[in-house]
Amino acid sequence: MTVEQSFLPENGGSLTLHFEGGRLTWSDGEAYDVEVRMEVAELSALLLGTVTLNSLYRYGLVEVSDVEYVGVVDRIFRVLDKPICTTAF
């Protein structure tokens, strides 16, 4: 996965993510099956559950090196319970 940040490029970078048995591990520079590339803003929205990877892909906001993996990556990052704020303003 490569995350880019246009405002501060040095904060961007790449990691190789491994998912096995429902667990995530990561490393630098190992072999991978698919590359996913996006801006940090899209990653933030994805992790908070406000958008799906499928939607980001359709809008052209995320690159997936092999289209066959779009559904798999979407399921990996699918958020079932979105965060809520209970603080009164």
Secondary structure, 3 states (H helix, E strand, C coil): CEEECCCCHHHCEECEEEEECCEEEEECCCCCCCCEEEEHHHHHHHHHCCCCHHHHHHCCCEEECCHHHHHHHHHHCCCCCCCCCCCCC
